[in-house]
Amino acid sequence: MTAMSILTSLMILGAAVCGVSLLVLIFLDFRTTRIDDGISSFRRHIDALSPEARRDSIIRHEDNSKVGRSE
């Protein structure tokens, strides 16, 4: 009788640990930032820039591209 209650208690404890682990993994999966979120955030940031700031970013990008091609 005692062995059965110990075994039952261990099974219940194992099920509870698995359940909590599953909930934590689901929470962490929904919490992570997706690559699409980063891309859309970048586009919103670029759209919010003034034309002068965009021009500076474009010039910097072109300079970096020229350096990368010559190497």
Secondary structure, DSSP 8 states (H G I E B T S, - for coil): -HHHHHHHHHHHHHHHHHHHHHHHHHHHHHHS--HHHHHHHHHHHHHHS-HHHHHHHHHHHHHHHHHHHH-
